[in-house]
Amino acid sequence: MEKHLFLGDEAIAQAAIDAGISGVYAYPGTPSTEITEYIQGSPVTKERGIHCRWSANEKTAMEAALGMCYAGKRALCCMKHVGLNVAADCFMNAAMSGINGGMIILTADDPSMHSSQNEQDNRVYGNFAMIPMFEPSSQQEAYDMVYHGFELSEKLGYPILLRVTTRMAHSRAGVVTSPLKPENRMNCPEDGRQRFILLPALARKRFKSLLASQEAFTEASENSAYNKYFDAPNKDLGIITTGIAFNYLSENYPDGFEHPVLKISQYPLPRKQVEKIVGECKEILVLEEGYPVVEEQLKGFLAKGVTVHGRLDGTLQRDGELTPDAVGKALGKEIQSYYAIPEVVEQRPPALCQGCGHRDMYEALNEVIAEYNGTAKVFGDIGCYTLGALPPFRAIDSCIDMGASITMAKGASDAGVFPAISVIGDSTFTHSGMTGLLDCVNENTNITIVISDNETTAMTGGQDSAGTGRLESICAGIGVDPAHIRVMVPLKKNFEEMKSIIREEIEYKGVSVLIPRRECIQTLTRKKKASKK
């Protein structure tokens, strides 16, 4: 055993390697990206040939991971919280089919929306699918949950959802590792056709099996070392805390807890332990990062007649991250603020890098759409180019989810908006833009689509982009007229030419695809530095 200083993400990655995974499947998304990157850089990955290439999106990642588990091997599937929305179809049905080799699905939630468009709590998805969940309170627990979790997954016969948050993913602590396990041998299930073909007649049987397994899931939770009851003399209040919130509670009680505390890091809720603390204490305070998932369950069926405090009654704020101070206030402690932010300090919004090709693209696009006297609408997407919404460009009118730029622009065009323009990145296009383009081609929608190609997944650090070198072929294969697939080089010297091409394609009554292509300035800089070593 060795001790390492790991990010939460690194602890999860090392645990998966040590547990004998044969593959990691993921799409980059903060705060989960570092897990796959760590596995990609591991010597064990190279020695064993562990699969570690990025997937086109979270749905393909989930399905490929399930396929590896079907073959009896262990797979880790990673994504940020909104990625589970993309993968939800396979996720929900993997709970119906169950698994063969162990499968852990990592969701990295982002309370306070540090780099996301919402702060959904994916414990809701775990409850929805009715599968076991882990929520670590420390980096060591994160490691242990993954290291032993594959075995538990195989024992129970179902995937396990591991939920972390930004603070857990991106903070460091000492972690003691365990011995490296061998990979599973390939072993396809003998009853595979009864389990993995979800025709209605078979799916009904599988659903009954899932329901029957709930007792085993709960028993595993009640016997879990990750769920712990701390007794204390003052029973006026009982505290239930989950995941990283346990740390914030501990910071408020450096000399030991004054009230009974139930720490929950494995789900379903350990019912017997919950009933114990509810039965012993006059009131209950629930501390959890994210949605009031446990609090709602308590109010729903476990603690009728018991006063429950938390996010729902305003004891804690409903949005954003918990903090030690917020927990202290909920406990009635007097909190002193030693450091105040001066009024002169303002948050500085992020900006596109100097030398970024997106800048030249937006400058040209803005000049052209200004000619349409305010009728033009530009539908944006998820990526670095989303910063085009901010000054000095103020170039896009929407940004909802991955791939929505094309389909929203299509809907707006259907409604009569002209010109209707989509701006999407190369990686986002192959993630979830291609099917929207097919809709446009099938109806010959009057739309102009800009695929701003910087040849990487830049926003999350420069990972490989699935469409690099193939965008023109993909668009032509979907059915776009090659005469209206126009490639540009976004540089100042080409500014007038870019404007002319944009203007021509806006005026074309049909589907146009413009591809301004220039390598991301950050990845280019890193390549130049690496070549000098």
Protein Blocks (a to p, Z undefined) as FASTA:
>chain_A
ZZddddfklmmmmmmmmnopabdcdddddfklmmmmmmmmpmklmmnopafbdcfblmlm
mmmmmmmmmnopacdddddfklmmmmmmmmmmmmmnopfbdcdddddddehilmbcbdcd
fklmmmmnopacdddfbfklmmmmmmmmmmmmmmnopacdddddfklmmpccdddddddd
ddddddddfklmmmmmccfklmmmmmmmmmmmmmmmmmmmmmpckbccdddfblmbccdd
ehjllmmmmmmmmnopfbdcdddfbdcddfklmmmmmmmpmbdcdddehjfkklmmmmmm
mmgoiacddjknomacfedcddfklmmmmnopacddfbdcdfklccddddddehiaklmm
mmmmmmmmmmnnopaccdddedfklmmmpcfklpafbdfbghklmmmmmmmmmnopacdd
ddddfklmmmmmmmmmmmmmmnopacddddddehiafknnopacfkgoplmmmmmmnopa
fklcccddddfklmmmmmmmmmmmmmpgcddddddddddfklmmmmmmmmmZZ
